Amino acid sequence: MNHNASTSAPPRRIVLLGLAILGIGSAVFVVRRPLMMSAPMCMAGRWHGCFGTFNGVVLMTLVALPLAALVVWALAHVRRAAGVPSARAWRTSLAEVGMVHGTVPLVWLTMMPGAGPGVAPRRVSLVPLRDLVTMGPLGIVGNLLVFAALGFFAPMRFAALASVPRVLALGVGCSVLVETAQYVLWLDRVSSVDDVLVNAAGAVLAALASRRWWPTAAQAASDQARPTSAAAV
């Protein structure tokens, strides 16, 4: 029975990997035209076209995917050499890279200035749910995704965050920092409480999707004990 279980695991992983590649390929195919508009700017060294536009940031995020995968492999290899079980080593490494690679580009997009940075008056909206109508479906989806990767991967990496209230607090805290930075840097963007609410909701929903992979208390204790035992040797 153990032999059958072990032989059935690789095909399942291959299927999941194939589905992930298919999903990424489909997404790239859908947005290929706007992304290709930014490619010549990047090739010519016009970095504003790469990092100063929505299409450019998305393009650079996709281009960096192979490097992110290589970093995941390297971290997992180091952990396996240190005696961490293979599944946990891969999961932890993927969580570390995923929450960075999936969060930094979206936060970068939210920090892009509007049409009149430093000129237009600073705008703050502190009335809950008032700005949801003006966001529109795309705006709501975009705000849900800002900290989705962080909410998905952070509880997998840090046992201290493996609870819904803590993920909610993390999402609220990070979103408040972003909205405050937009206001302080005078980026001609609205610092809205609705952005905080939707961003935090996206983090919580993503966390619920990864709940089956959250570390248990026993796993967290063993991870803390392993460096101590290794140092003692």
Secondary structure, 3 states (H helix, E strand, C coil): CHHHHHHHHHHHHHHHHHHHHHHHHHHHHHCHHHHHHHHHHHHCCCHHHHHCCHHHHHHHHHHCHHHHHHHHHHHHHHHHHCCCCHHHHHHHHHHHHHHHHCCHHHHHHHCCCCCCCCCCCCEEECCCCCCHHHHHHHHHHHHHHHCHHHHHHHHHHCHHHCCHHHHHHHHHHHHHHHHHHHHHCCCCCEEEHHHHHHHHHHHHHHHHHCHHHCCCHHHHHHHHHHHHHHHHC
